[in-house]
Amino acid sequence: MSHSLPLIDISELEFSDSRGRRSVDAALHEALRDIGFAYVEGHGIADEHIKELNETCIDFFSLTPEEKKSYTLNKWHRGYLAPEASTIVTSSVANVTKPNQSESFLALSEVNADGGEEENPNPLDGPNQWPQELPRMEAVCKTYMRDMRMLSIQIVHSIARGLGIDEDWFDRFFKCPTEFLRLLHYWPQEEEDGLYGAAPHTDYGFITLVAQDDVGGLEVRDRDGSWFGVPPIDGTFVLNVADILSFWTGGIFISTPHRVKNITGRERYSQPYFFDPSMETLVSPIPGLHEIEAFKAVNYGNYLMERLDKNYDYRK
């Protein structure tokens, strides 16, 4: 086992039908098949936007506890998640009994931002909670989410080409994508059995792109069951497969368990962005792929909400 992630320059993805783009498609396919993770560089997201988001993240968690709690998660899963308010009981890779040693702030795409009634309401359609104390936070987060949406669409097209299907095969499921931007703060923790900044888990959706600071603490489980660190590399995102993409490919791509243990003695901040299909999407293995496992059809929205309901105290 390599015990390290491949580093892939994806800058050629913006060039139509180039030899370089085909090389990137192949490299991403290999990485997502073999380990489910990769570093990606050459992604085109402005350094300034990444820096502004990290600074905004630090600024938010520097607010007083009372100020942060005034933005506690609403019923649309948007806002502040206080320390020890989530325990990943749905983990398929660990018996998790202790809450995550972290706090976070969640923003989602705003399709029906007033939270009004619809004929078939999406349970996550509603308003974000932008802190009045940080007047630039909304603009910074929305700019970043716009950038990441465009990057994610490029990666989705690359994934499709690598699978040998039309590059726009997934597009119909992402006309109204489910997007999460999560700002995370992990305080220094002691080495203790069963205690994690983020307990071992897999992500729920399609792909995740993580911006991490220079502290470290993210770990990935290799195929042999061992865990290895994913040290920060300047100018990169960490890309990983999530459950729904694994279902769609019949297990060709693996949704790899990962965790966070911040035993560095320093404060750690990261900003994962989750790019998932629309809530009503029915997922079953892509027709025509060879040697795929048999998965039952999964409704993405139901799959997501079942996990949110079990893992977050405010929903119980």
N, C-alpha and C positions, 0 to 999 in steps of 0.2 A: 504494500500500500504506500502511496506517495506521501500521505499526511500533509498535503498542501493543496491549495486551489490553483487551477490554471489562471493565468492572466491573459485576457483577450482584448486586443485593440479592436473596437467595433466602429472605428471612424469610417470604414468603407461602406457601412450600411446605407449611407445617404446617396450612394452612387448606384444608379440603376444598372443591373445586369453586368456588373464588372467582375473580373476575375477575383479581385480583392474581396468583393462582397460574397462571392461563393465560398471563399476561404473562411470568412467569418462565420457564415452559415454552418459550415462543417465543424468549425472549432466549437461553436456554441452547442451544436447537436451532441458532439462527443462529451463535452463537459456536463451537460444536463442529463445525459444518459448514464455517465459513469459515476458521478458524485452528486449531481443535482445542484451544484454551486459553482460560481466562478467570480473572479474579479473582472470588472469591465472598465477599460479606460478608453479615451478617445470618444467619449459619449456626447460631447458637444454642449453639456450643461455648463453655463458660465461659472467660473470659480467664485465670482462675486455673489451669485445667487446662493451657492452652497454655503459660503461664509456667512451671509446675512441670515440664512435659516438657522445655522448653528448658534449664532449670536442671539437670535430671537428665542431659541430654545433655552439658552442659559438665562436670558432675561426673565422669561416666564417663570422658571423654577426658582428664581431669586425673589419672587413676590412672597409676601407673608403667607403663612398657612391660611389665614382667614380670607385673604384676597383670592388665593387659588380655589378655595372651597366654594367661593361664590359662583364658580363656573363648573361645579360638579356635573359629571356626565348627565345629560338629559335622556329622555326615553328614546331619542334617535341615535344614541351612542356617540354623542359629540360633546367634547368638553374635557374636564379635568378628572383624572382617575387618581385618587389619593393613594399613599403608601399602603401596601398590604390589602388592597381592595380587589385583587384578582388572584385566583388560584387555578392553575391549569389542570382541572380534574379530568378533562377529556384527553389528556396526553395518552398516546398509545405506546409510549416508550419508557414511561417511568410512573411509579406510584407517587403522585405529587400530593403532599399533605400540607405543605407550608406555602404561604402566599409569596408572590414575587417581591423581591426587595428592590422596588422601583416605583416611580410615579410617572405619569404620562399625561399628555394632552392630545386629543384626537380631533381631527377635522376631516370631513368627508366632502365629496362633490355635492353641490347644491342644485338638485334638480327641481325639487319642490320645497324651496327654502322656507316657506311660511308654515310648513307642517299641516297644510290644509287637507281636507278629506278628498279622496279620489275613489273612483269606482273599484279599482283594485289597488289599494294603497300599498306602497312600499314601506315596510316598517322602519326603514332607516332614512326616509325622506323627511327632512326637517331642517331647522336652522342650526348653523354652527354658533359657537359662543366665543366671540372675539373679545378679549379683555380690554376694557376701557383704559386700563393703566398702560397699555402698550399700543398706541394708536397705529403703528406701522405693521403690527403683526399680521393683520388680515391680508394686506397687500403682499407682504413677503411670502406668506404661505400660499396664496393663490397664484402668484407668479411661479413659485417652485412647482406646484401641482400642474400648472399648464405645461411647463417644461418637461416634467416627468411623464405626463400623458403622451406627448409627442415622441419621446424616447421609447416609451413602452410599446407604442404602436409599431415602431421600427423593429423592436425585438420580437414582437408577436409575429410580424411578417417573416422575420428571419427564422423563427422556430418553424413556421409552416413550410417554408422552402426546404429547411433541413429535413423535415419529415417526408418530403417528396409530394406534398399537396400544394394546391394553388395558394399563393401568398396571401390572398384575401379570404381564405376559407373561414377564418375566425371572425372576420369583420362584423358579420351580422349579429354576433353575440356581444359586441363591444360598442354598439351604437349609443348605448347609455351605460357606460362602464361604472362599476362600483369601485370607487377610489377611497383609500384611507391614507391620510398623512398622520403619522404618529411621532410626536416629540417625546423623547424618553430621557429620564435622568436615573442613573444607577449610582447610589451612594456606595462608598467602600464597605465591604462586608467581610466578616470573618469566614475562614474555611470551616464549614460545618456540614455534616452529612444531611443531604436533602434540602439545603438552603441555596437558593439561586437568585440572581437578579432577574432572570427569566428561566423558568424550569424547562427541562427538555420537552420539545414540542415540534410539530410541523405546522407550517402556515396553512391557512384554510383555502386560499383562492388560487390564482393563476401564477403570477410571478410577484416577487418582492425585490425591491432595489433599496439597499441600505447605505446611507451616508453615516460613517462613524468617525469619531474624533480620534486623537492619537493615543488614547489610553489602552484600548484593547479589552479583551474579556469575552468576545464572541468565540464559541467553540462549535465544531461540526462533528457529527458521528460518522466515522468511516465505515465502509462495508464490513470490516472485520470487528466492528463493535467498539473500537477504541475512539477516544475523543482527541481532537487536535485543535489548536488555536488558529484563528483567522486574524493575524495581526493587521492593523491598518496600513494601507498603502496610499500615499498621498495622490489625489487626483482620480481615485477609483471609486466605484460603487461595488458592493457585494450583491450579486444577482443570485437568486435561488428559485427553484421550482417549488410550487405549493400544491396542495392536495388535488385541486380541481384539474390542473394541467396534467398531473400524474394519472388521474382517472381518464381524462380525455385521450391520452396516448396509450391507454391500456397497460400502464406500468413501464413503458419504454423509458420515460423520464421519471426519476425518483424524487419524491418529496422527502428530503433528508432531514432527520432530526437535528436540532441545534439548540443551544442554550447560551446563557450569559452568566458568567461568574466574575464579578468585579472584586478581585482580591489584590488589586494593585495599590490600594491605599489612596487612590485619587478619585475624584468625581468623574463619572463617565456620562457622555451625552451622545445620543445617536438619533437618526431620523429615518426610520423605515417608511417606504412608500409602497403601498399594496395596490396592484392593478388587477382587477378581477372583472368577470363578465357581468352583464346585467342580472338583476336578482331573479328574474323569471327563467333564466337559462336552464335547459334540461341537458345534462351532460352524459354522454355515453361514448364508448371508444370510437375513434374515427374510423369509418369504413375503409377497408382496403389496406390497413397497416398489417404487416405480417408479424406473427409470433407475439401477439399481444395477449395479456391476461384478460379473463372475463370479469368485467365490472358491471354491477347493476347500474341502471340509469340513476343519476343523482340530480336533484333540483338544487342549484347552487344556493338560492336564497334560503331554502329550508335547512340545508347543510350548515350554512353560516349561522343562522339564527339559533339553531340547536346548540351550537358551541358557545355563542355569546351568552345564551340563557344559563348555561351551566358554569361558565368560567368567571362570570362577573357578579359580585355580590349585589350590586344595585338592581339586578334583573331577577333576583330570587324573592 
